[in-house]
């Protein structure tokens, strides 16, 4: 998905409030390069799925990134080279997330 297609998807009626503050990258960047040498309490990937002619974005889990390694928070496996298309930093003090990151990726393993 290119940048313009992602802009259209993010600005759609069902997504415009949820993803309005995401930064869309000019070119996809591998997660491990984007997050190199950062410690992130919680990363929440959102994936783009096409099904029955409709394309949508859905939340796909959570992990932490410490010492340049992924540590799953939900038991799922994540690929550190997944390409980030867009992102948003966040904090959630109630959940002890001082440095959080939501990312939109096309797919991951």
N, CA, C and O atoms as CSV, one atom per row, in Angstrom:
chain,resi,resn,atom,element,x,y,z
A,1,UNK,N,N,0.864,-1.173,0.000
A,1,UNK,CA,C,0.000,0.000,0.000
A,1,UNK,C,C,0.902,1.225,0.000
A,1,UNK,O,O,1.830,1.325,0.803
A,2,UNK,N,N,0.623,2.160,-0.909
A,2,UNK,CA,C,1.435,3.367,-0.947
A,2,UNK,C,C,0.871,4.442,-0.008
A,2,UNK,O,O,-0.207,4.283,0.565
A,3,UNK,N,N,1.614,5.521,0.130
A,3,UNK,CA,C,1.260,6.581,1.075
A,3,UNK,C,C,-0.119,7.175,0.787
A,3,UNK,O,O,-0.895,7.412,1.713
A,4,UNK,N,N,-0.423,7.414,-0.466
A,4,UNK,CA,C,-1.718,8.021,-0.822
A,4,UNK,C,C,-2.884,7.070,-0.523
A,4,UNK,O,O,-3.930,7.503,-0.040
A,5,UNK,N,N,-2.704,5.787,-0.807
A,5,UNK,CA,C,-3.742,4.799,-0.492
A,5,UNK,C,C,-3.970,4.717,1.016
A,5,UNK,O,O,-5.108,4.596,1.470
A,6,UNK,N,N,-2.884,4.782,1.791
A,6,UNK,CA,C,-3.008,4.740,3.248
A,6,UNK,C,C,-3.730,5.987,3.767
A,6,UNK,O,O,-4.547,5.893,4.683
A,7,UNK,N,N,-3.436,7.138,3.193
A,7,UNK,CA,C,-4.137,8.376,3.591
A,7,UNK,C,C,-5.644,8.227,3.389
A,7,UNK,O,O,-6.433,8.631,4.243
A,8,UNK,N,N,-6.033,7.654,2.270
A,8,UNK,CA,C,-7.458,7.453,1.985
A,8,UNK,C,C,-8.064,6.487,2.995
A,8,UNK,O,O,-9.151,6.736,3.517
A,9,UNK,N,N,-7.368,5.383,3.274
A,9,UNK,CA,C,-7.880,4.395,4.223
A,9,UNK,C,C,-8.013,5.003,5.628
A,9,UNK,O,O,-9.024,4.799,6.299
A,10,UNK,N,N,-7.009,5.737,6.061
A,10,UNK,CA,C,-7.036,6.353,7.394
A,10,UNK,C,C,-8.129,7.408,7.511
A,10,UNK,O,O,-8.728,7.564,8.575
A,11,UNK,N,N,-8.387,8.121,6.446
A,11,UNK,CA,C,-9.388,9.196,6.504
A,11,UNK,C,C,-10.812,8.707,6.236
A,11,UNK,O,O,-11.750,9.504,6.237
A,12,UNK,N,N,-10.978,7.402,6.007
A,12,UNK,CA,C,-12.324,6.875,5.775
A,12,UNK,C,C,-13.185,7.066,7.012
A,12,UNK,O,O,-12.664,7.251,8.112
A,13,UNK,N,N,-14.479,7.021,6.840
A,13,UNK,CA,C,-15.429,7.278,7.925
A,13,UNK,C,C,-15.169,6.392,9.149
A,13,UNK,O,O,-15.213,6.869,10.283
A,14,UNK,N,N,-14.897,5.104,8.917
A,14,UNK,CA,C,-14.698,4.202,10.051
A,14,UNK,C,C,-13.337,4.356,10.734
A,14,UNK,O,O,-13.156,3.863,11.847
A,15,UNK,N,N,-12.378,5.030,10.092
A,15,UNK,CA,C,-11.030,5.148,10.653
A,15,UNK,C,C,-10.619,6.561,11.042
A,15,UNK,O,O,-9.638,6.739,11.765
A,16,UNK,N,N,-11.346,7.559,10.581
A,16,UNK,CA,C,-10.843,8.931,10.688
A,16,UNK,C,C,-10.592,9.397,12.118
A,16,UNK,O,O,-9.647,10.152,12.344
A,17,UNK,N,N,-11.391,8.982,13.085
A,17,UNK,CA,C,-11.155,9.387,14.468
A,17,UNK,C,C,-10.028,8.576,15.100
A,17,UNK,O,O,-9.210,9.128,15.835
A,18,UNK,N,N,-9.978,7.296,14.828
A,18,UNK,CA,C,-9.000,6.401,15.460
A,18,UNK,C,C,-7.562,6.670,15.026
A,18,UNK,O,O,-6.646,6.614,15.845
A,19,UNK,N,N,-7.362,6.960,13.752
A,19,UNK,CA,C,-6.012,7.063,13.202
A,19,UNK,C,C,-5.627,8.480,12.769
A,19,UNK,O,O,-4.627,8.657,12.072
A,20,UNK,N,N,-6.394,9.475,13.165
A,20,UNK,CA,C,-6.174,10.842,12.675
A,20,UNK,C,C,-4.817,11.424,13.061
A,20,UNK,O,O,-4.298,12.277,12.341
A,21,UNK,N,N,-4.226,10.991,14.174
A,21,UNK,CA,C,-2.957,11.551,14.633
A,21,UNK,C,C,-1.741,10.719,14.244
A,21,UNK,O,O,-0.624,11.027,14.657
A,22,UNK,N,N,-1.945,9.677,13.460
A,22,UNK,CA,C,-0.819,8.863,13.014
A,22,UNK,C,C,0.021,9.622,11.984
A,22,UNK,O,O,-0.513,10.337,11.136
A,23,UNK,N,N,1.320,9.458,12.073
A,23,UNK,CA,C,2.251,10.016,11.095
A,23,UNK,C,C,2.434,8.968,10.007
A,23,UNK,O,O,2.816,7.831,10.286
A,24,UNK,N,N,2.162,9.354,8.773
A,24,UNK,CA,C,2.328,8.439,7.642
A,24,UNK,C,C,3.731,8.644,7.068
A,24,UNK,O,O,4.118,9.761,6.723
A,25,UNK,N,N,4.472,7.562,6.976
A,25,UNK,CA,C,5.839,7.628,6.449
A,25,UNK,C,C,5.831,7.725,4.932
A,25,UNK,O,O,4.942,7.188,4.270
A,26,UNK,N,N,6.823,8.410,4.387
A,26,UNK,CA,C,6.948,8.505,2.930
A,26,UNK,C,C,7.252,7.137,2.324
A,26,UNK,O,O,6.760,6.799,1.247
A,27,UNK,N,N,8.062,6.362,3.027
A,27,UNK,CA,C,8.431,5.018,2.590
A,27,UNK,C,C,8.392,4.094,3.796
A,27,UNK,O,O,8.713,4.517,4.906
A,28,UNK,N,N,8.004,2.836,3.597
A,28,UNK,CA,C,8.000,1.893,4.716
A,28,UNK,C,C,9.389,1.759,5.334
A,28,UNK,O,O,10.404,1.807,4.638
A,29,UNK,N,N,9.412,1.589,6.653
A,29,UNK,CA,C,10.676,1.439,7.386
A,29,UNK,C,C,10.578,0.180,8.246
A,29,UNK,O,O,9.592,0.001,8.960
A,30,UNK,N,N,11.588,-0.697,8.190
A,30,UNK,CA,C,11.564,-1.869,9.058
A,30,UNK,C,C,11.502,-1.447,10.532
A,30,UNK,O,O,12.184,-0.510,10.949
A,31,UNK,N,N,10.684,-2.145,11.302
A,31,UNK,CA,C,10.500,-1.784,12.701
A,31,UNK,C,C,11.826,-1.709,13.448
A,31,UNK,O,O,12.067,-0.756,14.189
A,32,UNK,N,N,12.694,-2.716,13.258
A,32,UNK,CA,C,13.947,-2.743,14.011
A,32,UNK,C,C,14.863,-1.563,13.684
A,32,UNK,O,O,15.689,-1.187,14.516
A,33,UNK,N,N,14.739,-0.977,12.505
A,33,UNK,CA,C,15.498,0.237,12.179
A,33,UNK,C,C,14.835,1.462,12.814
A,33,UNK,O,O,15.512,2.328,13.367
A,34,UNK,N,N,13.515,1.520,12.730
A,34,UNK,CA,C,12.769,2.642,13.295
A,34,UNK,C,C,12.988,2.742,14.808
A,34,UNK,O,O,13.139,3.841,15.341
A,35,UNK,N,N,13.005,1.606,15.494
A,35,UNK,CA,C,13.059,1.583,16.958
A,35,UNK,C,C,14.463,1.316,17.508
A,35,UNK,O,O,14.630,1.149,18.716
A,36,UNK,N,N,15.457,1.275,16.645
A,36,UNK,CA,C,16.816,0.949,17.081
A,36,UNK,C,C,17.236,1.811,18.272
A,36,UNK,O,O,17.106,3.035,18.262
A,37,UNK,N,N,17.744,1.127,19.294
A,37,UNK,CA,C,18.276,1.750,20.509
A,37,UNK,C,C,17.248,2.523,21.328
A,37,UNK,O,O,17.615,3.330,22.182
A,38,UNK,N,N,15.964,2.281,21.073
A,38,UNK,CA,C,14.909,2.855,21.899
A,38,UNK,C,C,14.375,1.754,22.813
A,38,UNK,O,O,14.431,0.578,22.455
A,39,UNK,N,N,13.871,2.112,23.961
A,39,UNK,CA,C,13.163,1.179,24.819
A,39,UNK,C,C,11.715,1.597,24.848
A,39,UNK,O,O,11.390,2.696,25.297
A,40,UNK,N,N,10.834,0.726,24.369
A,40,UNK,CA,C,9.416,1.034,24.223
A,40,UNK,C,C,8.628,0.042,25.072
A,40,UNK,O,O,8.706,-1.171,24.875
A,41,UNK,N,N,7.865,0.586,26.022
A,41,UNK,CA,C,7.112,-0.249,26.957
A,41,UNK,C,C,6.047,-1.097,26.276
A,41,UNK,O,O,5.803,-2.238,26.668
A,42,UNK,N,N,5.422,-0.535,25.265
A,42,UNK,CA,C,4.325,-1.237,24.601
A,42,UNK,C,C,4.242,-0.794,23.147
A,42,UNK,O,O,4.090,0.392,22.856
A,43,UNK,N,N,4.343,-1.758,22.240
A,43,UNK,CA,C,4.140,-1.516,20.806
A,43,UNK,C,C,2.876,-2.255,20.420
A,43,UNK,O,O,2.728,-3.446,20.698
A,44,UNK,N,N,1.970,-1.545,19.780
A,44,UNK,CA,C,0.713,-2.156,19.345
A,44,UNK,C,C,0.613,-2.073,17.822
A,44,UNK,O,O,0.283,-1.021,17.274
A,45,UNK,N,N,0.899,-3.187,17.141
A,45,UNK,CA,C,0.764,-3.179,15.688
A,45,UNK,C,C,-0.702,-3.270,15.259
A,45,UNK,O,O,-1.513,-3.959,15.878
A,46,UNK,N,N,-1.002,-2.573,14.209
A,46,UNK,CA,C,-2.302,-2.635,13.542
A,46,UNK,C,C,-1.986,-3.080,12.114
A,46,UNK,O,O,-1.082,-2.536,11.479
A,47,UNK,N,N,-2.718,-4.053,11.619
A,47,UNK,CA,C,-2.437,-4.565,10.283
A,47,UNK,C,C,-3.553,-4.192,9.320
A,47,UNK,O,O,-4.708,-4.008,9.704
A,48,UNK,N,N,-3.169,-4.089,8.067
A,48,UNK,CA,C,-4.115,-3.807,6.986
A,48,UNK,C,C,-4.505,-5.142,6.374
A,48,UNK,O,O,-3.654,-5.929,5.961
A,49,UNK,N,N,-5.802,-5.378,6.324
A,49,UNK,CA,C,-6.337,-6.632,5.799
A,49,UNK,C,C,-7.338,-6.322,4.688
A,49,UNK,O,O,-8.152,-5.406,4.806
A,50,UNK,N,N,-7.266,-7.088,3.629
A,50,UNK,CA,C,-8.280,-7.015,2.574
A,50,UNK,C,C,-9.070,-8.311,2.604
A,50,UNK,O,O,-8.503,-9.403,2.585
A,51,UNK,N,N,-10.402,-8.170,2.652
A,51,UNK,CA,C,-11.263,-9.344,2.723
A,51,UNK,C,C,-12.569,-9.031,2.015
A,51,UNK,O,O,-13.222,-8.029,2.307
A,52,UNK,N,N,-12.940,-9.887,1.091
A,52,UNK,CA,C,-14.190,-9.759,0.337
A,52,UNK,C,C,-14.352,-8.359,-0.248
A,52,UNK,O,O,-15.419,-7.751,-0.167
A,53,UNK,N,N,-13.264,-7.864,-0.841
A,53,UNK,CA,C,-13.310,-6.583,-1.539
A,53,UNK,C,C,-13.229,-5.355,-0.650
A,53,UNK,O,O,-13.300,-4.232,-1.151
A,54,UNK,N,N,-13.084,-5.539,0.654
A,54,UNK,CA,C,-13.002,-4.407,1.574
A,54,UNK,C,C,-11.637,-4.432,2.263
A,54,UNK,O,O,-11.138,-5.493,2.639
A,55,UNK,N,N,-11.047,-3.255,2.423
A,55,UNK,CA,C,-9.770,-3.125,3.105
A,55,UNK,C,C,-10.001,-2.414,4.420
A,55,UNK,O,O,-10.683,-1.390,4.472
A,56,UNK,N,N,-9.427,-2.962,5.490
A,56,UNK,CA,C,-9.603,-2.338,6.790
A,56,UNK,C,C,-8.345,-2.506,7.640
A,56,UNK,O,O,-7.456,-3.293,7.314
A,57,UNK,N,N,-8.289,-1.751,8.731
A,57,UNK,CA,C,-7.169,-1.801,9.670
A,57,UNK,C,C,-7.681,-2.412,10.963
A,57,UNK,O,O,-8.766,-2.066,11.429
A,58,UNK,N,N,-6.903,-3.321,11.544
A,58,UNK,CA,C,-7.307,-3.930,12.790
A,58,UNK,C,C,-6.113,-4.075,13.730
A,58,UNK,O,O,-4.980,-4.273,13.293
A,59,UNK,N,N,-6.388,-3.975,15.006
A,59,UNK,CA,C,-5.366,-4.147,16.034
A,59,UNK,C,C,-4.906,-5.592,16.020
A,59,UNK,O,O,-5.707,-6.502,15.806
A,60,UNK,N,N,-3.590,-5.810,16.253
A,60,UNK,CA,C,-3.060,-7.162,16.111
A,60,UNK,C,C,-2.159,-7.607,17.256
A,60,UNK,O,O,-1.331,-8.495,17.054
A,61,UNK,N,N,-2.284,-7.032,18.444
A,61,UNK,CA,C,-1.515,-7.519,19.575
A,61,UNK,C,C,-0.650,-6.463,20.224
A,61,UNK,O,O,-0.832,-5.265,20.007
A,62,UNK,N,N,0.311,-6.935,21.038
A,62,UNK,CA,C,1.206,-5.994,21.719
A,62,UNK,C,C,2.494,-6.683,22.153
A,62,UNK,O,O,2.511,-7.865,22.498
A,63,UNK,N,N,3.556,-5.911,22.124
A,63,UNK,CA,C,4.856,-6.391,22.570
A,63,UNK,C,C,5.657,-5.218,23.096
A,63,UNK,O,O,5.325,-4.058,22.849
A,64,UNK,N,N,6.712,-5.533,23.820
A,64,UNK,CA,C,7.626,-4.478,24.242
A,64,UNK,C,C,8.914,-4.616,23.451
A,64,UNK,O,O,9.242,-5.695,22.957
A,65,UNK,N,N,9.637,-3.517,23.336
A,65,UNK,CA,C,10.910,-3.480,22.625
A,65,UNK,C,C,11.953,-2.964,23.603
A,65,UNK,O,O,11.980,-1.776,23.923
A,66,UNK,N,N,12.799,-3.848,24.071
A,66,UNK,CA,C,13.849,-3.521,25.038
A,66,UNK,C,C,15.167,-4.088,24.549
A,66,UNK,O,O,15.231,-5.231,24.098
A,67,UNK,N,N,16.216,-3.289,24.639
A,67,UNK,CA,C,17.558,-3.730,24.227
A,67,UNK,C,C,17.559,-4.291,22.801
A,67,UNK,O,O,18.243,-5.270,22.502
A,68,UNK,N,N,16.778,-3.647,21.932
A,68,UNK,CA,C,16.683,-4.033,20.516
A,68,UNK,C,C,16.156,-5.446,20.307
A,68,UNK,O,O,16.547,-6.138,19.366
A,69,UNK,N,N,15.257,-5.865,21.204
A,69,UNK,CA,C,14.611,-7.179,21.068
A,69,UNK,C,C,13.125,-7.074,21.364
A,69,UNK,O,O,12.695,-6.281,22.201
A,70,UNK,N,N,12.353,-7.887,20.664
A,70,UNK,CA,C,10.908,-7.973,20.895
A,70,UNK,C,C,10.636,-8.959,22.023
A,70,UNK,O,O,11.179,-10.064,22.047
A,71,UNK,N,N,9.791,-8.545,22.948
A,71,UNK,CA,C,9.291,-9.414,24.012
A,71,UNK,C,C,7.767,-9.358,23.946
A,71,UNK,O,O,7.165,-8.327,24.245
A,72,UNK,N,N,7.154,-10.456,23.558
A,72,UNK,CA,C,5.706,-10.498,23.403
A,72,UNK,C,C,5.010,-10.242,24.737
A,72,UNK,O,O,5.432,-10.756,25.773
A,73,UNK,N,N,3.948,-9.448,24.707
A,73,UNK,CA,C,3.125,-9.207,25.890
A,73,UNK,C,C,1.846,-10.038,25.863
A,73,UNK,O,O,1.099,-10.070,26.841
A,74,UNK,N,N,1.596,-10.713,24.733
A,74,UNK,CA,C,0.345,-11.454,24.579
A,74,UNK,C,C,0.532,-12.891,24.096
A,74,UNK,O,O,-0.444,-13.579,23.795
A,75,UNK,N,N,1.782,-13.343,24.023
A,75,UNK,CA,C,2.044,-14.714,23.599
A,75,UNK,C,C,2.177,-14.899,22.099
A,75,UNK,O,O,2.538,-15.987,21.650
A,76,UNK,N,N,1.895,-13.868,21.308
A,76,UNK,CA,C,2.039,-13.962,19.857
A,76,UNK,C,C,3.488,-13.747,19.456
A,76,UNK,O,O,4.288,-13.227,20.235
A,77,UNK,N,N,3.819,-14.148,18.240
A,77,UNK,CA,C,5.152,-13.934,17.677
A,77,UNK,C,C,5.110,-12.725,16.746
A,77,UNK,O,O,4.134,-12.519,16.025
A,78,UNK,N,N,6.158,-11.945,16.767
A,78,UNK,CA,C,6.241,-10.737,15.945
A,78,UNK,C,C,7.574,-10.717,15.213
A,78,UNK,O,O,8.581,-11.214,15.717
A,79,UNK,N,N,7.567,-10.141,14.027
A,79,UNK,CA,C,8.752,-10.049,13.189
A,79,UNK,C,C,9.348,-8.654,13.340
A,79,UNK,O,O,8.696,-7.661,13.019
A,80,UNK,N,N,10.570,-8.578,13.821
A,80,UNK,CA,C,11.190,-7.270,14.039
A,80,UNK,C,C,11.466,-6.509,12.746
A,80,UNK,O,O,11.766,-5.315,12.780
A,81,UNK,N,N,11.367,-7.196,11.601
A,81,UNK,CA,C,11.608,-6.517,10.323
A,81,UNK,C,C,10.309,-6.089,9.627
A,81,UNK,O,O,10.341,-5.637,8.482
A,82,UNK,N,N,9.158,-6.232,10.320
A,82,UNK,CA,C,7.899,-5.792,9.701
A,82,UNK,C,C,8.012,-4.315,9.315
A,82,UNK,O,O,8.594,-3.512,10.043
A,83,UNK,N,N,7.454,-3.982,8.177
A,83,UNK,CA,C,7.562,-2.614,7.666
A,83,UNK,C,C,6.473,-1.721,8.232
A,83,UNK,O,O,5.281,-2.010,8.119
A,84,UNK,N,N,6.909,-0.632,8.842
A,84,UNK,CA,C,5.989,0.364,9.384
A,84,UNK,C,C,5.564,1.304,8.267
A,84,UNK,O,O,6.398,1.815,7.520
A,85,UNK,N,N,4.258,1.528,8.161
A,85,UNK,CA,C,3.708,2.481,7.198
A,85,UNK,C,C,3.334,3.795,7.887
A,85,UNK,O,O,3.420,4.867,7.288
A,86,UNK,N,N,2.915,3.697,9.157
A,86,UNK,CA,C,2.487,4.873,9.917
A,86,UNK,C,C,2.649,4.561,11.400
A,86,UNK,O,O,2.722,3.398,11.796
A,87,UNK,N,N,2.705,5.619,12.218
A,87,UNK,CA,C,2.903,5.411,13.651
A,87,UNK,C,C,2.335,6.567,14.466
A,87,UNK,O,O,2.071,7.656,13.955
A,88,UNK,N,N,2.156,6.283,15.763
A,88,UNK,CA,C,1.766,7.300,16.727
A,88,UNK,C,C,2.357,6.911,18.085
A,88,UNK,O,O,2.189,5.776,18.532
A,89,UNK,N,N,3.044,7.844,18.738
A,89,UNK,CA,C,3.560,7.638,20.093
A,89,UNK,C,C,2.448,7.904,21.084
A,89,UNK,O,O,1.582,8.743,20.835
A,90,UNK,N,N,2.459,7.190,22.223
A,90,UNK,CA,C,1.447,7.425,23.242
A,90,UNK,C,C,2.000,7.114,24.629
A,90,UNK,O,O,3.042,6.474,24.768
A,91,UNK,N,N,1.295,7.571,25.635
A,91,UNK,CA,C,1.560,7.240,27.035
A,91,UNK,C,C,0.261,6.754,27.652
A,91,UNK,O,O,-0.824,7.186,27.263
A,92,UNK,N,N,0.379,5.853,28.616
A,92,UNK,CA,C,-0.774,5.418,29.395
A,92,UNK,C,C,-0.261,5.152,30.807
A,92,UNK,O,O,0.115,4.031,31.151
A,93,UNK,N,N,-0.255,6.200,31.603
A,93,UNK,CA,C,0.306,6.112,32.957
A,93,UNK,C,C,-0.425,5.077,33.813
A,93,UNK,O,O,0.200,4.416,34.643
A,94,UNK,N,N,-1.731,4.929,33.625
A,94,UNK,CA,C,-2.504,3.944,34.401
A,94,UNK,C,C,-2.015,2.523,34.174
A,94,UNK,O,O,-2.099,1.682,35.068
A,95,UNK,N,N,-1.499,2.252,32.970
A,95,UNK,CA,C,-0.991,0.919,32.626
A,95,UNK,C,C,0.538,0.860,32.677
A,95,UNK,O,O,1.143,-0.098,32.195
A,96,UNK,N,N,1.157,1.889,33.263
A,96,UNK,CA,C,2.619,1.979,33.359
A,96,UNK,C,C,3.315,1.977,32.003
A,96,UNK,O,O,4.403,1.421,31.853
A,97,UNK,N,N,2.675,2.606,31.017
A,97,UNK,CA,C,3.295,2.760,29.701
A,97,UNK,C,C,3.765,4.212,29.595
A,97,UNK,O,O,2.974,5.124,29.355
A,98,UNK,N,N,5.063,4.398,29.778
A,98,UNK,CA,C,5.648,5.730,29.668
A,98,UNK,C,C,6.036,6.049,28.232
A,98,UNK,O,O,6.033,7.207,27.814
A,99,UNK,N,N,6.368,5.009,27.491
A,99,UNK,CA,C,6.731,5.171,26.089
A,99,UNK,C,C,6.014,4.079,25.307
A,99,UNK,O,O,6.430,2.920,25.319
A,100,UNK,N,N,4.938,4.455,24.630
A,100,UNK,CA,C,4.169,3.503,23.838
A,100,UNK,C,C,4.180,3.903,22.375
A,100,UNK,O,O,4.362,5.074,22.040
A,101,UNK,N,N,3.985,2.936,21.518
A,101,UNK,CA,C,4.018,3.177,20.083
A,101,UNK,C,C,2.965,2.309,19.407
A,101,UNK,O,O,2.934,1.092,19.591
A,102,UNK,N,N,2.114,2.944,18.633
A,102,UNK,CA,C,1.185,2.210,17.776
A,102,UNK,C,C,1.722,2.321,16.352
A,102,UNK,O,O,2.157,3.389,15.922
A,103,UNK,N,N,1.685,1.220,15.641
A,103,UNK,CA,C,2.204,1.193,14.272
A,103,UNK,C,C,1.179,0.544,13.347
A,103,UNK,O,O,0.438,-0.356,13.744
A,104,UNK,N,N,1.157,1.020,12.118
A,104,UNK,CA,C,0.366,0.372,11.079
A,104,UNK,C,C,1.342,-0.322,10.149
A,104,UNK,O,O,2.264,0.297,9.619
A,105,UNK,N,N,1.127,-1.625,9.957
A,105,UNK,CA,C,1.955,-2.425,9.071
A,105,UNK,C,C,1.037,-3.181,8.105
A,105,UNK,O,O,-0.130,-3.426,8.414
A,106,UNK,N,N,1.556,-3.539,6.964
A,106,UNK,CA,C,0.724,-4.292,6.021
A,106,UNK,C,C,0.522,-5.719,6.493
A,106,UNK,O,O,-0.572,-6.270,6.372
A,107,UNK,N,N,1.567,-6.313,7.026
A,107,UNK,CA,C,1.485,-7.690,7.514
A,107,UNK,C,C,2.682,-7.964,8.390
A,107,UNK,O,O,3.670,-7.231,8.338
A,108,UNK,N,N,2.613,-8.993,9.185
A,108,UNK,CA,C,3.780,-9.451,9.936
A,108,UNK,C,C,3.644,-10.932,10.194
A,108,UNK,O,O,2.555,-11.497,10.089
A,109,UNK,N,N,4.759,-11.561,10.534
A,109,UNK,CA,C,4.778,-13.004,10.796
A,109,UNK,C,C,4.859,-13.248,12.282
A,109,UNK,O,O,4.886,-14.399,12.718
